[in-house]
Amino acid sequence: MTTVEEIRRDVVLGNHILAGEGVLDVFGHVSARHPDRPDRFFLSRSTSPAQVSDETLLEFDLDGKVVAGEGHPYLERFIHSEIYKARPDVGSVVHHHAPSIMPFAATGTPLRPIYHLGAVIGPEVPFWDSQDEFGDTSMLVFNPEMGASLARTLGKGNTALLKRHGAICVGETVPRSVFISACMRDNGELQANAMAMGDPDFLSAGEVEKSNKVNGWGRPLERAWEHYCRVYG
């Protein structure tokens, strides 16, 4: 059984890995659900991902309120709280603005799996536009209502794009959400390059399903996490 200490360590590592991989920069965040209290989760106080440590972690309830730890929380903690509230199966959430996916978020061009590891993003990534329900805002997801709206767009999927903003990736564990985030970054770059050359040959629905089952779990996922931990741990 996973311990609180292990989950907290994974949140720290997840932030460092995605910062090192260029998925996160000064902004973005990684969280994980409490292993013993499904109504709680761990997320750093407001700091850059590369500076996250066990000391910066805060514990939140599913209303986005701090219940343990000290420091100023991220405004966008409601991305995490509302997804955990809506999706009992989710154990980790990543919010990022990887440069390779931003052209898709800006143009509304569908992001679809173009290589086998890209299957983990899902058949097609849904778009959430804050403008639809909330009009002109700072574009940050800064209250429960916006977080709940985003969670509805995510639905049962692994990923979603926030129009003119960024993306979210979710998984059962931190290693899974980190892996999906890295593959989303790569898929965005590969798809944009392929579209510049011609019409991409995207994965079929069956290929997406089978590739995700084979490449997104078990030993391939463990191998990726072990690699990342060796490089950034």
Stockholm file with secondary structure:
# STOCKHOLM 1.0

chainA/1-233         MTTVEEIRRDVVLGNHILAGEGVLDVFGHVSARHPDRPDRFFLSRSTSPAQVSDETLLEFDLDGKVVAGEGHPYLERFIHSEIYKARPDVGSVVHHHAPSIMPFAATGTPLRPIYHLGAVIGPEVPFWDSQDEFGDTSMLVFNPEMGASLARTLGKGNTALLKRHGAICVGETVPRSVFISACMRDNGELQANAMAMGDPDFLSAGEVEKSNKVNGWGRPLERAWEHYCRVYG
#=GR chainA/1-233 SS CCCHHHHHHHHHHHHHHHHHTTSCSSSCEEEEECSSCTTEEEEEBSSCGGGCCGGGEEEEETTSCEEECCSCBCTTHHHHHHHHHHCTTCCEEEEECCTTTHHHHHHCCCCCCCSGGGGGGCSSCCEECHHHHHCSCCSSCCSHHHHHHHHHHHTTSSEEEETTTEEEEEESSHHHHHHHHHHHHHHHHHHHHHHHHSCCCCCCHHHHHHHHHHHSSHHHHHHHHHHHHHHHC
#=GC SS_cons         CCCHHHHHHHHHHHHHHHHHTTSCSSSCEEEEECSSCTTEEEEEBSSCGGGCCGGGEEEEETTSCEEECCSCBCTTHHHHHHHHHHCTTCCEEEEECCTTTHHHHHHCCCCCCCSGGGGGGCSSCCEECHHHHHCSCCSSCCSHHHHHHHHHHHTTSSEEEETTTEEEEEESSHHHHHHHHHHHHHHHHHHHHHHHHSCCCCCCHHHHHHHHHHHSSHHHHHHHHHHHHHHHC
//
